[in-house]
């Protein structure tokens, strides 16, 4: 299982379609709550107005707790963009997103299982909490991947601090986990017509 920790090559990262019906609703207002993380509270998510135009299949708020700067940055800058793109994805692009999110979650599951074998102590971490609006099931899967990243981030550092994991291995694992999440953004970028029905990206 140690192979999941290697920073091997990711799939080729491709190098923009939002059309919905319905009356736009106002973006949710975020209330900053100071905590001990040292992270600046998120006051507003990028693309909130655009995401507010999406008519939900089923709408719910999901709480995400985070302690890492990476998750804060992803949530603030990329979450609403990805959620919007997921909401309007059709055909091959929807298949590509489903496959990418599923494989990312599976990777996190395997990496977490490997780290947990070291039996490092669970320590209390200060955290921020933000409520994210989920309008499609795949958006919920994205929130799950972010939660898994947070768990891996904490457990890897706890394991390293007990000298059961080397500094380089710990850093490589976290860096590879971040690449997995950044790749989801890359899959979101192309329009629906840039994907074949089987989910593969069309050649230019």
Buried (B, 14 or more C-beta within 10 A) or exposed (E): EEEBBEEEEEEEEBEEBBEBEEEEBEBBEBEEEEEEBEBEBBEEBBBBEBBBBBEBEEEEEBEBEBBBEBBBEBBBBBBBBBBBBBBBBEBBBBBBBBEBBEEBBEBBEBBBEBBEEBEBEEEEBEBBEBEBBBBBEBBBBBBBBBBBBBBBBBBBBBBBEEEBBEEEBBBBBBEBBBEBBBBBBBBBBBEBEBBBEEBEBEEE
